[in-house]
C-alpha cells in the first residue's frame, strides 16, 4: 500500500515537473523576441548584419536612443499615445459596461435584434469603414484633433459582448430585483452593485483596449497631420524615411515604445488577479 502511495506521489511530482518545464520553455520562447529587440537596440548596423547575428547586448543603447530623439519628438508622441489610450480605455469601460448591463439585466422591445446587429458588426473589417468614418470626421471638422481618435473608439461591439456575458453570469438577477424593491435607480444599481462585482471584466477589457489603441497605426496616420499631434506608432514610422535604414535606431525606438505598454499591462494584470481573488473570497 505504501509503495502505491509512493509511486502515486512520484508520478504526480513528475507531472508537475513536466508542466513547469513546459511553462518555463513557453515563457522563454515568448520573451525571446522582446529580448532580441533589446539586443538589436544596443548594436549598430555592422554588428546586426553579422553572420551569425549577435545574441548578447552591445554598448550602443544610449547612442541609438539619442538618434531617435534627434529625429522625432519621442516623449511628446508617447504622451499623445498615453493620453489617447487612457481616454479611450476609460470611456470604453464606462459605455460598454452600461450597454452590457442593459442587454444582460433589462428587458425592452427589440433587445435580441439589436444585440444580434451589434454582434454582426464584429464580422466587418474595420478597414471597410475607413472612408465613411473619414468623411464624418471631416464634416465635423475634427481632422488633426484627438477627438477624431478618441470618440469613434469609445464603444465597440466586443466590449459590449464581453461585459454583457460577464454581467449576465456574475450578477444574480435576485440582487437586481432586491435593489429595485429598495428603490434604487438603474444607474445606482449599476454603480453600486454591478461595477464592484465585475472588476475582473473591467481589468481584462481595459488591457485589451489599451493595448489596441496604443498599437493603432492606420487611423491616427489618416487623421493626424501635425507632427506634434502624432501618436507614438505614427512618429516611429518617420524613422523609416532615411535613405539608409539604421536598424539599431529603429529597434531602440520600438523597444522604448514597448516598455510603457508592458508596465501598464503588468499593472492591469495584477489588478485582474487581485479582483479574481477578492471575488472568490466574497462568493
Backbone torsions as a table, in degrees:
resi	resn	phi	psi	omega
1	UNK	NA	-42.7	179.4
2	UNK	-66.5	-32.3	178.5
3	UNK	-66.3	-38.9	179.9
4	UNK	-65.4	-41.3	177.5
5	UNK	-63.1	-42.9	-179.4
6	UNK	-63.8	-41.1	179.3
7	UNK	-65.7	-41.1	178.3
8	UNK	-62.2	-43.0	178.4
9	UNK	-63.5	-40.6	-179.5
10	UNK	-65.3	-42.5	178.7
11	UNK	-62.4	-43.3	179.7
12	UNK	-62.8	-39.4	179.0
13	UNK	-66.1	-39.6	178.6
14	UNK	-66.0	-38.0	177.6
15	UNK	-63.2	-43.9	178.0
16	UNK	-62.7	-38.9	179.7
17	UNK	-62.4	-44.0	179.6
18	UNK	-65.4	-38.6	178.6
19	UNK	-63.3	-45.2	-179.8
20	UNK	-64.9	-39.9	178.4
21	UNK	-64.7	-40.0	178.4
22	UNK	-64.7	-42.9	179.6
23	UNK	-66.0	-39.5	178.2
24	UNK	-64.6	-44.1	179.1
25	UNK	-63.7	-41.5	178.0
26	UNK	-64.6	-38.3	178.5
27	UNK	-65.6	-43.8	179.2
28	UNK	-64.1	-40.2	178.1
29	UNK	-64.5	-35.6	179.0
30	UNK	-72.1	-34.8	-177.7
31	UNK	-82.3	-16.7	-174.6
32	UNK	-61.6	-43.7	178.2
33	UNK	-59.1	-39.6	178.2
34	UNK	-66.5	-40.3	178.3
35	UNK	-64.3	-43.2	-178.4
36	UNK	-70.0	-30.2	173.1
37	UNK	-62.5	-39.9	176.8
38	UNK	-64.9	-39.9	178.2
39	UNK	-61.3	-45.5	179.2
40	UNK	-66.1	-30.6	178.6
41	UNK	-70.0	-15.0	-179.7
42	UNK	-104.6	9.1	-176.3
43	UNK	-123.3	164.5	173.7
44	UNK	-102.4	171.0	-172.6
45	UNK	-57.7	-43.5	-176.0
46	UNK	-65.0	-29.9	177.7
47	UNK	-78.5	-36.6	179.7
48	UNK	-66.5	-35.3	-176.8
49	UNK	-84.4	5.3	178.0
50	UNK	-67.5	154.2	174.2
51	UNK	-123.4	117.6	-2.9
52	UNK	-72.6	155.2	-179.0
53	UNK	-69.5	154.9	179.8
54	UNK	-74.2	146.0	178.1
55	UNK	-120.8	10.5	177.0
56	UNK	-119.8	148.3	-179.0
57	UNK	-61.9	147.4	177.2
58	UNK	-100.4	-156.1	-174.5
59	UNK	-118.1	16.8	-174.9
60	UNK	-113.5	25.4	-179.1
61	UNK	-63.6	-46.9	-177.6
62	UNK	-68.4	-44.1	-178.6
63	UNK	-65.6	-37.4	177.7
64	UNK	-66.0	-40.3	179.0
65	UNK	-70.0	-31.8	176.2
66	UNK	-64.1	-35.6	175.1
67	UNK	-63.2	-39.2	177.5
68	UNK	-61.3	-45.8	-179.6
69	UNK	-64.8	-30.0	179.2
70	UNK	-74.1	-23.1	-176.0
71	UNK	-99.3	-30.9	-177.9
72	UNK	-139.1	160.9	173.2
73	UNK	-84.3	81.2	-170.9
74	UNK	-62.7	-49.8	-175.8
75	UNK	-71.1	-32.2	174.3
76	UNK	-65.0	-42.8	178.0
77	UNK	-67.3	-34.9	177.8
78	UNK	-65.4	-40.4	177.4
79	UNK	-64.5	-40.7	177.6
80	UNK	-59.8	-44.7	179.4
81	UNK	-64.1	-41.7	-179.1
82	UNK	-66.1	-41.2	179.5
83	UNK	-63.8	-47.6	-178.2
84	UNK	-65.6	-46.6	-177.6
85	UNK	-64.2	-38.9	178.9
86	UNK	-67.1	-44.3	-179.8
87	UNK	-62.9	-45.0	-179.8
88	UNK	-65.4	-41.1	-178.9
89	UNK	-63.4	-48.1	-179.8
90	UNK	-63.5	-43.5	178.7
91	UNK	-64.2	-39.9	179.8
92	UNK	-65.8	-42.7	179.2
93	UNK	-60.9	-41.8	-179.5
94	UNK	-69.0	-53.6	-173.6
95	UNK	-70.3	-41.0	-179.0
96	UNK	-69.7	-34.8	177.6
97	UNK	-69.9	-37.8	175.5
98	UNK	-63.0	-45.2	178.2
99	UNK	-65.4	-40.4	178.1
100	UNK	-63.1	-40.0	176.2
101	UNK	-64.0	-40.0	179.4
102	UNK	-62.6	-46.9	-178.3
103	UNK	-72.7	-26.3	-175.8
104	UNK	-85.2	-38.1	-168.4
105	UNK	-121.4	-9.7	-179.2
106	UNK	-108.9	151.1	178.3
107	UNK	-112.9	128.0	176.4
108	UNK	-153.2	161.2	-175.9
109	UNK	-68.3	132.5	178.7
110	UNK	80.9	14.4	-177.3
111	UNK	-61.8	-46.3	-177.8
112	UNK	-64.6	-42.6	-179.9
113	UNK	-64.5	-43.0	-179.5
114	UNK	-65.8	-41.9	179.4
115	UNK	-66.6	-38.0	176.7
116	UNK	-63.3	-40.5	178.0
117	UNK	-62.9	-37.9	177.8
118	UNK	-64.9	-42.4	178.6
119	UNK	-64.0	-35.4	179.9
120	UNK	-63.3	-34.7	179.7
121	UNK	-63.7	-19.8	177.9
122	UNK	-68.1	-21.0	-179.6
123	UNK	-87.8	-4.3	-178.9
124	UNK	-92.8	122.9	177.7
125	UNK	-61.3	136.4	-177.5
126	UNK	-62.5	-23.6	-180.0
127	UNK	-64.7	-25.7	-179.5
128	UNK	-68.6	-25.5	179.4
129	UNK	-92.9	8.8	-175.2
130	UNK	-64.6	-47.1	-176.5
131	UNK	-68.1	-52.1	178.0
132	UNK	-62.4	-34.7	178.2
133	UNK	-67.3	-38.7	177.4
134	UNK	-65.1	-38.2	178.1
135	UNK	-63.4	-41.8	179.4
136	UNK	-64.4	-45.0	-179.1
137	UNK	-63.2	-39.6	178.4
138	UNK	-65.3	-41.8	178.9
139	UNK	-62.5	-37.2	-180.0
140	UNK	-78.7	-9.7	-179.3
141	UNK	74.8	31.9	-176.8
142	UNK	-102.1	10.2	176.9
143	UNK	-62.8	141.0	-178.9
144	UNK	61.1	37.3	-179.6
145	UNK	-137.8	140.5	-179.4
146	UNK	-63.6	-22.0	177.5
147	UNK	-61.2	-29.1	179.9
148	UNK	-65.8	-23.4	178.9
149	UNK	-97.8	-40.8	-172.1
150	UNK	-72.6	-52.6	-171.3
151	UNK	-65.1	-44.6	177.7
152	UNK	-64.4	-21.7	-178.1
153	UNK	-96.1	6.3	-174.3
154	UNK	-70.4	-21.6	-179.1
155	UNK	-144.4	142.7	179.4
156	UNK	-146.2	159.5	-173.9
157	UNK	-65.2	-40.0	-179.3
158	UNK	-63.6	-40.7	179.8
159	UNK	-61.9	-42.0	178.0
160	UNK	-63.7	-46.1	179.4
161	UNK	-61.3	-45.0	-178.1
162	UNK	-62.6	-48.3	-177.8
163	UNK	-68.9	-36.9	178.7
164	UNK	-62.3	-46.9	-179.8
165	UNK	-64.1	-41.4	-177.3
166	UNK	-69.5	-44.9	-179.9
167	UNK	-64.5	-38.6	-179.7
168	UNK	-61.2	-37.2	-177.9
169	UNK	-88.7	-33.6	-170.9
170	UNK	-89.3	-25.3	-176.0
171	UNK	-108.5	109.9	178.8
172	UNK	-63.5	143.5	-179.1
173	UNK	-67.1	-26.7	179.2
174	UNK	-63.0	-34.5	178.2
175	UNK	-67.7	-40.0	177.9
176	UNK	-63.1	-42.5	179.0
177	UNK	-64.4	-40.1	178.8
178	UNK	-63.5	-39.5	178.0
179	UNK	-65.0	-38.4	179.0
180	UNK	-66.5	-39.9	178.4
181	UNK	-62.8	-35.7	178.7
182	UNK	-75.9	-2.6	176.0
183	UNK	93.3	14.5	179.5
184	UNK	-74.3	139.2	173.5
185	UNK	-75.0	170.5	179.4
186	UNK	-61.8	-42.1	-177.6
187	UNK	-69.3	-38.7	178.8
188	UNK	-67.0	-37.3	175.2
189	UNK	-61.6	-44.1	178.0
190	UNK	-61.5	-47.3	-172.4
191	UNK	-73.0	-40.1	-173.6
192	UNK	-91.4	-22.1	-176.3
193	UNK	-114.6	-49.4	-174.0
194	UNK	-72.7	-48.8	-174.9
195	UNK	-58.2	-50.0	179.2
196	UNK	-62.3	-26.2	-177.3
197	UNK	-78.6	-31.4	-172.3
198	UNK	-106.8	28.1	177.7
199	UNK	-57.0	-39.2	175.9
200	UNK	-58.5	-38.1	178.0
201	UNK	-66.7	-38.5	175.7
202	UNK	-60.1	-46.4	-178.1
203	UNK	-62.4	-44.4	-179.0
204	UNK	-65.2	-48.3	179.2
205	UNK	-64.3	-36.4	177.9
206	UNK	-61.3	-41.9	177.6
207	UNK	-60.4	-48.2	-176.6
208	UNK	-63.2	-46.8	-176.5
209	UNK	-67.7	-44.5	-178.3
210	UNK	-61.4	-45.5	-179.8
211	UNK	-65.2	-38.1	-179.9
212	UNK	-65.0	-46.0	-179.1
213	UNK	-68.7	-39.5	179.8
214	UNK	-61.1	-38.5	-176.8
215	UNK	-90.8	-1.2	-178.3
216	UNK	-66.0	136.8	-176.1
217	UNK	-125.5	-46.7	-169.2
218	UNK	-64.8	-52.7	-175.5
219	UNK	-66.1	-45.0	174.8
220	UNK	-60.6	-33.7	177.9
221	UNK	-64.6	-34.2	-177.1
222	UNK	-75.2	-41.9	-168.8
223	UNK	-100.9	-13.5	-179.0
224	UNK	-106.7	111.7	-177.1
225	UNK	-97.7	-39.8	-176.6
226	UNK	-72.3	125.4	179.3
227	UNK	-56.4	-29.0	179.1
228	UNK	-70.1	-15.7	179.4
229	UNK	-98.3	-5.1	-174.9
230	UNK	-63.9	140.4	169.7
231	UNK	-79.5	173.5	-171.4
232	UNK	-64.6	-40.0	-178.7
233	UNK	-65.4	-37.9	178.6
234	UNK	-70.4	-40.2	179.6
235	UNK	-64.8	-39.2	-179.9
236	UNK	-65.8	-27.0	179.2
237	UNK	-62.0	-33.6	-178.2
238	UNK	-66.1	-15.4	176.4
239	UNK	-70.2	-16.2	178.9
240	UNK	-84.5	-3.1	-174.9
241	UNK	-80.9	-6.7	-180.0
242	UNK	-70.2	153.3	-180.0
243	UNK	-65.7	-39.1	178.6
244	UNK	-114.6	120.5	-177.5
245	UNK	-69.3	129.1	174.7
246	UNK	-101.8	97.1	-174.6
247	UNK	-65.7	-33.8	177.1
248	UNK	-62.9	-42.0	178.1
249	UNK	-66.2	-43.9	179.6
250	UNK	-60.9	-45.8	-178.8
251	UNK	-70.3	-29.6	176.3
252	UNK	-65.7	-46.6	177.4
253	UNK	-62.8	-42.0	179.5
254	UNK	-65.6	-40.1	-179.9
255	UNK	-62.3	-50.5	-178.1
256	UNK	-70.3	-22.2	174.5
257	UNK	-75.3	-23.8	-178.9
258	UNK	-85.9	-27.7	-176.2
259	UNK	-58.6	-48.8	177.7
260	UNK	-60.6	-34.8	179.2
261	UNK	-64.9	-40.5	177.5
262	UNK	-65.2	-39.1	179.2
263	UNK	-63.3	-47.0	178.9
264	UNK	-62.9	-39.8	178.4
265	UNK	-61.5	-44.5	179.4
266	UNK	-64.5	-38.3	178.2
267	UNK	-65.0	-44.8	178.5
268	UNK	-67.5	-35.7	-179.9
269	UNK	-66.1	-39.3	177.5
270	UNK	-63.8	-41.9	177.4
271	UNK	-63.8	-37.7	179.3
272	UNK	-62.1	-47.6	179.7
273	UNK	-65.3	-42.1	179.1
274	UNK	-62.7	-41.3	179.8
275	UNK	-66.1	-38.8	177.3
276	UNK	-63.0	-42.2	180.0
277	UNK	-64.4	-43.9	179.3
278	UNK	-64.0	-39.8	178.4
279	UNK	-64.3	-37.6	179.2
280	UNK	-67.1	-38.4	179.6
281	UNK	-68.1	-41.8	-179.2
282	UNK	-66.1	-36.3	-178.6
283	UNK	-74.2	NA	NA
